Amino acid sequence: MEVLKNKKTLQDFIERQREMGKKIGFAPTMGALHDGHLSLYEAARAENDLVISSIFVNPTQFNNPEDLKKYPRDTNRDISILQKSGLVDAVYIPEVHDIYPEKAESSHYDFDGLENEMEGKSRPGHFDGVGTVVEELFNQVKPDNAYFGEKDYQQLAIIKKMVDKKHLPIKIKGVDIYRAKNGLALSSRNQRLTEERREDSKVIYETLIKVNEWFRVVSISEIKNKVKDIFDDQKGMQLEYFLIADENTLKETDFFYKDKSYRAFIVVMVDGVRLIDNMHLD
């Protein structure tokens, strides 16, 4: 596996691969890798000649400077995980100036309102940061296909929108949420929880399963009350929000329309660690 530590090295590598006519699959990360990330590379491996990872903690998508400082970083561990997986041909580990040559600040994007829903309501500018770094990485890596997990469903929708609006020649592929045996969606943040609390947190997934059972059987307001009751009974957990939204617009709904598809979204604080999850509703 090649370890590419600056933009020039990456560009030389990509040029060689393109000359050989290789199809490139790419999944960018912020490190702290786990099996959920590897599931992206498994998907990429099946559809491409070459698979590239990137590790870059993007400063422009953090609203709170403390969160940026606390974000887990262990590049040597991440490289080792990628090497042992055998799924990745190269990993790009840029410095800030490789992505932001002048100043680390975001461009402004119009995502047709997707950026104003859910996470966007409490994190102004966050998705501008996501759009900026992903567009720059796309321009540098020049992938044919790019892979993102459905755990961050709003981010996936926004990247699809950006690629469409910018007319980028890249196919965006969503990959199913990778879960622990107890159903908890894998996340880099999970590493900050004790094993006991990770086990307790399976209630998040179990709640989404129940929501899918209640879907179209009881009203959305009743579902919301049931979800609130579940987390009122959980020690050390606070329900930040739960909602059901149109999968295409991400707008919250209070009524089910037969011709639309819906997804449940949930955010729970567990001992100060923010866990997010979602589920398509059948």
Contacts in CASP RR format, 6 or more apart in sequence:
PFRMAT RR
TARGET T0000
AUTHOR 0000-0000-0000
METHOD contacts of the structure
MODEL  1
MEVLKNKKTLQDFIERQREMGKKIGFAPTMGALHDGHLSLYEAARAENDL
VISSIFVNPTQFNNPEDLKKYPRDTNRDISILQKSGLVDAVYIPEVHDIY
PEKAESSHYDFDGLENEMEGKSRPGHFDGVGTVVEELFNQVKPDNAYFGE
KDYQQLAIIKKMVDKKHLPIKIKGVDIYRAKNGLALSSRNQRLTEERRED
SKVIYETLIKVNEWFRVVSISEIKNKVKDIFDDQKGMQLEYFLIADENTL
KETDFFYKDKSYRAFIVVMVDGVRLIDNMHLD
1 79 0 8 1.000
1 82 0 8 1.000
1 83 0 8 1.000
1 86 0 8 1.000
1 88 0 8 1.000
1 89 0 8 1.000
1 90 0 8 1.000
1 91 0 8 1.000
2 13 0 8 1.000
2 89 0 8 1.000
2 90 0 8 1.000
2 91 0 8 1.000
3 79 0 8 1.000
3 90 0 8 1.000
3 91 0 8 1.000
3 93 0 8 1.000
4 10 0 8 1.000
4 13 0 8 1.000
4 90 0 8 1.000
4 91 0 8 1.000
4 92 0 8 1.000
4 93 0 8 1.000
5 93 0 8 1.000
5 94 0 8 1.000
5 95 0 8 1.000
6 94 0 8 1.000
6 95 0 8 1.000
6 98 0 8 1.000
7 94 0 8 1.000
7 98 0 8 1.000
7 140 0 8 1.000
10 92 0 8 1.000
10 94 0 8 1.000
10 140 0 8 1.000
10 141 0 8 1.000
11 140 0 8 1.000
13 90 0 8 1.000
14 24 0 8 1.000
14 140 0 8 1.000
14 141 0 8 1.000
14 142 0 8 1.000
17 24 0 8 1.000
17 50 0 8 1.000
18 142 0 8 1.000
21 49 0 8 1.000
22 48 0 8 1.000
22 49 0 8 1.000
22 50 0 8 1.000
23 47 0 8 1.000
23 48 0 8 1.000
23 49 0 8 1.000
23 50 0 8 1.000
23 144 0 8 1.000
23 145 0 8 1.000
24 48 0 8 1.000
24 49 0 8 1.000
24 50 0 8 1.000
24 51 0 8 1.000
24 52 0 8 1.000
24 141 0 8 1.000
24 142 0 8 1.000
24 143 0 8 1.000
24 144 0 8 1.000
24 145 0 8 1.000
25 44 0 8 1.000
25 47 0 8 1.000
25 48 0 8 1.000
25 50 0 8 1.000
25 51 0 8 1.000
25 52 0 8 1.000
25 143 0 8 1.000
25 144 0 8 1.000
25 145 0 8 1.000
25 146 0 8 1.000
25 147 0 8 1.000
26 44 0 8 1.000
26 51 0 8 1.000
26 52 0 8 1.000
26 53 0 8 1.000
26 54 0 8 1.000
26 137 0 8 1.000
26 138 0 8 1.000
26 141 0 8 1.000
26 143 0 8 1.000
26 145 0 8 1.000
26 146 0 8 1.000
26 147 0 8 1.000
27 37 0 8 1.000
27 40 0 8 1.000
27 41 0 8 1.000
27 44 0 8 1.000
27 51 0 8 1.000
27 52 0 8 1.000
27 53 0 8 1.000
27 54 0 8 1.000
27 146 0 8 1.000
27 147 0 8 1.000
27 148 0 8 1.000
28 53 0 8 1.000
28 54 0 8 1.000
28 56 0 8 1.000
28 133 0 8 1.000
28 134 0 8 1.000
28 137 0 8 1.000
28 146 0 8 1.000
29 37 0 8 1.000
29 53 0 8 1.000
29 54 0 8 1.000
29 55 0 8 1.000
29 56 0 8 1.000
29 78 0 8 1.000
30 55 0 8 1.000
30 56 0 8 1.000
30 57 0 8 1.000
30 58 0 8 1.000
30 71 0 8 1.000
30 188 0 8 1.000
31 37 0 8 1.000
31 55 0 8 1.000
31 57 0 8 1.000
31 72 0 8 1.000
31 73 0 8 1.000
31 75 0 8 1.000
31 78 0 8 1.000
31 188 0 8 1.000
32 71 0 8 1.000
32 72 0 8 1.000
32 73 0 8 1.000
32 74 0 8 1.000
32 78 0 8 1.000
32 188 0 8 1.000
32 191 0 8 1.000
33 55 0 8 1.000
33 77 0 8 1.000
33 78 0 8 1.000
33 81 0 8 1.000
33 82 0 8 1.000
33 188 0 8 1.000
34 186 0 8 1.000
34 187 0 8 1.000
34 188 0 8 1.000
34 190 0 8 1.000
34 191 0 8 1.000
35 178 0 8 1.000
35 186 0 8 1.000
36 149 0 8 1.000
36 178 0 8 1.000
36 186 0 8 1.000
37 53 0 8 1.000
38 81 0 8 1.000
38 85 0 8 1.000
38 87 0 8 1.000
39 149 0 8 1.000
39 175 0 8 1.000
39 176 0 8 1.000
39 178 0 8 1.000
40 147 0 8 1.000
40 148 0 8 1.000
40 149 0 8 1.000
40 175 0 8 1.000
41 51 0 8 1.000
41 53 0 8 1.000
41 82 0 8 1.000
41 85 0 8 1.000
41 87 0 8 1.000
41 88 0 8 1.000
41 147 0 8 1.000
42 87 0 8 1.000
43 147 0 8 1.000
43 173 0 8 1.000
43 175 0 8 1.000
44 51 0 8 1.000
44 87 0 8 1.000
44 145 0 8 1.000
44 147 0 8 1.000
45 51 0 8 1.000
45 87 0 8 1.000
47 145 0 8 1.000
47 173 0 8 1.000
48 144 0 8 1.000
48 145 0 8 1.000
50 89 0 8 1.000
50 90 0 8 1.000
51 87 0 8 1.000
51 88 0 8 1.000
51 89 0 8 1.000
51 90 0 8 1.000
52 88 0 8 1.000
52 89 0 8 1.000
52 90 0 8 1.000
52 91 0 8 1.000
52 92 0 8 1.000
52 141 0 8 1.000
52 143 0 8 1.000
53 82 0 8 1.000
53 88 0 8 1.000
53 90 0 8 1.000
53 91 0 8 1.000
53 92 0 8 1.000
54 91 0 8 1.000
54 92 0 8 1.000
54 93 0 8 1.000
54 94 0 8 1.000
54 137 0 8 1.000
54 141 0 8 1.000
55 75 0 8 1.000
55 78 0 8 1.000
55 91 0 8 1.000
55 92 0 8 1.000
55 93 0 8 1.000
56 92 0 8 1.000
56 93 0 8 1.000
56 94 0 8 1.000
56 99 0 8 1.000
56 133 0 8 1.000
56 137 0 8 1.000
57 68 0 8 1.000
57 71 0 8 1.000
57 73 0 8 1.000
58 99 0 8 1.000
58 129 0 8 1.000
58 130 0 8 1.000
58 133 0 8 1.000
59 68 0 8 1.000
59 96 0 8 1.000
59 104 0 8 1.000
60 100 0 8 1.000
60 104 0 8 1.000
60 105 0 8 1.000
60 106 0 8 1.000
60 128 0 8 1.000
60 129 0 8 1.000
60 132 0 8 1.000
60 133 0 8 1.000
61 106 0 8 1.000
61 126 0 8 1.000
61 127 0 8 1.000
61 129 0 8 1.000
61 130 0 8 1.000
61 133 0 8 1.000
62 68 0 8 1.000
62 71 0 8 1.000
63 123 0 8 1.000
63 124 0 8 1.000
63 125 0 8 1.000
63 126 0 8 1.000
71 188 0 8 1.000
72 188 0 8 1.000
72 191 0 8 1.000
72 192 0 8 1.000
75 93 0 8 1.000
78 91 0 8 1.000
79 91 0 8 1.000
82 88 0 8 1.000
82 91 0 8 1.000
92 137 0 8 1.000
92 140 0 8 1.000
92 141 0 8 1.000
96 104 0 8 1.000
98 140 0 8 1.000
99 133 0 8 1.000
99 136 0 8 1.000
99 137 0 8 1.000
106 125 0 8 1.000
106 128 0 8 1.000
106 129 0 8 1.000
106 131 0 8 1.000
106 132 0 8 1.000
107 128 0 8 1.000
107 131 0 8 1.000
107 132 0 8 1.000
107 135 0 8 1.000
108 128 0 8 1.000
109 115 0 8 1.000
109 127 0 8 1.000
109 128 0 8 1.000
109 131 0 8 1.000
109 132 0 8 1.000
109 162 0 8 1.000
110 165 0 8 1.000
111 127 0 8 1.000
111 158 0 8 1.000
111 161 0 8 1.000
111 162 0 8 1.000
111 165 0 8 1.000
112 161 0 8 1.000
114 127 0 8 1.000
114 154 0 8 1.000
114 157 0 8 1.000
114 158 0 8 1.000
114 161 0 8 1.000
114 249 0 8 1.000
114 250 0 8 1.000
115 125 0 8 1.000
115 127 0 8 1.000
115 128 0 8 1.000
115 158 0 8 1.000
117 154 0 8 1.000
117 245 0 8 1.000
117 249 0 8 1.000
117 250 0 8 1.000
117 251 0 8 1.000
117 252 0 8 1.000
118 154 0 8 1.000
118 241 0 8 1.000
118 243 0 8 1.000
118 245 0 8 1.000
118 250 0 8 1.000
118 265 0 8 1.000
119 126 0 8 1.000
119 127 0 8 1.000
119 154 0 8 1.000
120 126 0 8 1.000
120 127 0 8 1.000
120 154 0 8 1.000
127 154 0 8 1.000
127 155 0 8 1.000
127 158 0 8 1.000
130 155 0 8 1.000
130 158 0 8 1.000
130 159 0 8 1.000
131 158 0 8 1.000
131 159 0 8 1.000
131 162 0 8 1.000
134 159 0 8 1.000
134 162 0 8 1.000
135 162 0 8 1.000
135 166 0 8 1.000
135 168 0 8 1.000
138 146 0 8 1.000
138 163 0 8 1.000
138 168 0 8 1.000
138 170 0 8 1.000
143 170 0 8 1.000
144 169 0 8 1.000
144 170 0 8 1.000
144 171 0 8 1.000
145 170 0 8 1.000
145 171 0 8 1.000
145 172 0 8 1.000
145 173 0 8 1.000
146 159 0 8 1.000
146 170 0 8 1.000
146 171 0 8 1.000
146 172 0 8 1.000
146 173 0 8 1.000
147 173 0 8 1.000
147 174 0 8 1.000
147 175 0 8 1.000
148 155 0 8 1.000
148 156 0 8 1.000
148 159 0 8 1.000
148 172 0 8 1.000
148 173 0 8 1.000
148 174 0 8 1.000
148 175 0 8 1.000
149 156 0 8 1.000
149 174 0 8 1.000
149 175 0 8 1.000
149 176 0 8 1.000
149 177 0 8 1.000
149 178 0 8 1.000
150 156 0 8 1.000
150 174 0 8 1.000
150 175 0 8 1.000
150 176 0 8 1.000
150 177 0 8 1.000
150 278 0 8 1.000
151 177 0 8 1.000
151 178 0 8 1.000
151 185 0 8 1.000
151 186 0 8 1.000
151 187 0 8 1.000
151 276 0 8 1.000
151 277 0 8 1.000
151 278 0 8 1.000
152 276 0 8 1.000
153 263 0 8 1.000
153 265 0 8 1.000
153 278 0 8 1.000
154 250 0 8 1.000
154 265 0 8 1.000
156 172 0 8 1.000
156 174 0 8 1.000
157 250 0 8 1.000
159 172 0 8 1.000
160 172 0 8 1.000
162 168 0 8 1.000
163 170 0 8 1.000
163 172 0 8 1.000
177 185 0 8 1.000
177 277 0 8 1.000
177 278 0 8 1.000
178 185 0 8 1.000
178 186 0 8 1.000
179 185 0 8 1.000
179 186 0 8 1.000
179 205 0 8 1.000
180 186 0 8 1.000
180 198 0 8 1.000
180 202 0 8 1.000
182 198 0 8 1.000
182 199 0 8 1.000
182 202 0 8 1.000
182 205 0 8 1.000
183 202 0 8 1.000
183 205 0 8 1.000
183 206 0 8 1.000
184 190 0 8 1.000
184 198 0 8 1.000
184 201 0 8 1.000
184 202 0 8 1.000
184 204 0 8 1.000
184 205 0 8 1.000
184 275 0 8 1.000
185 204 0 8 1.000
185 205 0 8 1.000
185 275 0 8 1.000
185 276 0 8 1.000
185 277 0 8 1.000
187 275 0 8 1.000
187 276 0 8 1.000
189 273 0 8 1.000
189 274 0 8 1.000
189 275 0 8 1.000
190 198 0 8 1.000
190 201 0 8 1.000
190 273 0 8 1.000
190 275 0 8 1.000
192 273 0 8 1.000
193 201 0 8 1.000
193 270 0 8 1.000
193 271 0 8 1.000
193 273 0 8 1.000
197 270 0 8 1.000
197 271 0 8 1.000
200 234 0 8 1.000
200 237 0 8 1.000
200 270 0 8 1.000
201 237 0 8 1.000
201 268 0 8 1.000
201 270 0 8 1.000
201 275 0 8 1.000
203 230 0 8 1.000
203 231 0 8 1.000
203 234 0 8 1.000
203 237 0 8 1.000
204 266 0 8 1.000
204 268 0 8 1.000
204 275 0 8 1.000
204 277 0 8 1.000
205 277 0 8 1.000
207 227 0 8 1.000
207 230 0 8 1.000
207 231 0 8 1.000
207 266 0 8 1.000
208 264 0 8 1.000
208 266 0 8 1.000
208 277 0 8 1.000
208 278 0 8 1.000
208 279 0 8 1.000
209 279 0 8 1.000
210 226 0 8 1.000
210 230 0 8 1.000
211 223 0 8 1.000
211 227 0 8 1.000
211 244 0 8 1.000
211 264 0 8 1.000
211 279 0 8 1.000
211 281 0 8 1.000
212 264 0 8 1.000
212 279 0 8 1.000
212 281 0 8 1.000
212 282 0 8 1.000
214 222 0 8 1.000
214 223 0 8 1.000
214 226 0 8 1.000
215 223 0 8 1.000
215 244 0 8 1.000
215 256 0 8 1.000
215 262 0 8 1.000
215 264 0 8 1.000
215 281 0 8 1.000
215 282 0 8 1.000
216 256 0 8 1.000
218 226 0 8 1.000
220 244 0 8 1.000
220 253 0 8 1.000
220 254 0 8 1.000
220 255 0 8 1.000
220 256 0 8 1.000
221 254 0 8 1.000
223 244 0 8 1.000
224 242 0 8 1.000
224 243 0 8 1.000
227 239 0 8 1.000
227 242 0 8 1.000
227 266 0 8 1.000
228 239 0 8 1.000
228 242 0 8 1.000
231 237 0 8 1.000
231 238 0 8 1.000
231 239 0 8 1.000
231 268 0 8 1.000
232 239 0 8 1.000
236 270 0 8 1.000
236 271 0 8 1.000
237 268 0 8 1.000
237 269 0 8 1.000
237 270 0 8 1.000
238 268 0 8 1.000
238 269 0 8 1.000
239 266 0 8 1.000
239 267 0 8 1.000
239 268 0 8 1.000
240 267 0 8 1.000
240 268 0 8 1.000
240 269 0 8 1.000
240 274 0 8 1.000
241 265 0 8 1.000
241 266 0 8 1.000
241 267 0 8 1.000
242 264 0 8 1.000
242 265 0 8 1.000
242 266 0 8 1.000
242 267 0 8 1.000
243 252 0 8 1.000
243 264 0 8 1.000
243 265 0 8 1.000
244 252 0 8 1.000
244 253 0 8 1.000
244 262 0 8 1.000
244 263 0 8 1.000
244 264 0 8 1.000
244 265 0 8 1.000
244 281 0 8 1.000
245 251 0 8 1.000
245 252 0 8 1.000
245 253 0 8 1.000
245 262 0 8 1.000
245 263 0 8 1.000
245 265 0 8 1.000
246 253 0 8 1.000
246 260 0 8 1.000
246 261 0 8 1.000
246 262 0 8 1.000
247 260 0 8 1.000
247 261 0 8 1.000
247 262 0 8 1.000
247 263 0 8 1.000
247 280 0 8 1.000
248 260 0 8 1.000
248 261 0 8 1.000
253 260 0 8 1.000
253 262 0 8 1.000
256 262 0 8 1.000
261 280 0 8 1.000
261 281 0 8 1.000
262 280 0 8 1.000
262 281 0 8 1.000
263 278 0 8 1.000
263 279 0 8 1.000
263 280 0 8 1.000
263 281 0 8 1.000
264 278 0 8 1.000
264 279 0 8 1.000
264 281 0 8 1.000
265 276 0 8 1.000
265 277 0 8 1.000
265 278 0 8 1.000
266 276 0 8 1.000
266 277 0 8 1.000
266 278 0 8 1.000
267 274 0 8 1.000
267 275 0 8 1.000
267 276 0 8 1.000
268 274 0 8 1.000
268 275 0 8 1.000
269 275 0 8 1.000
END
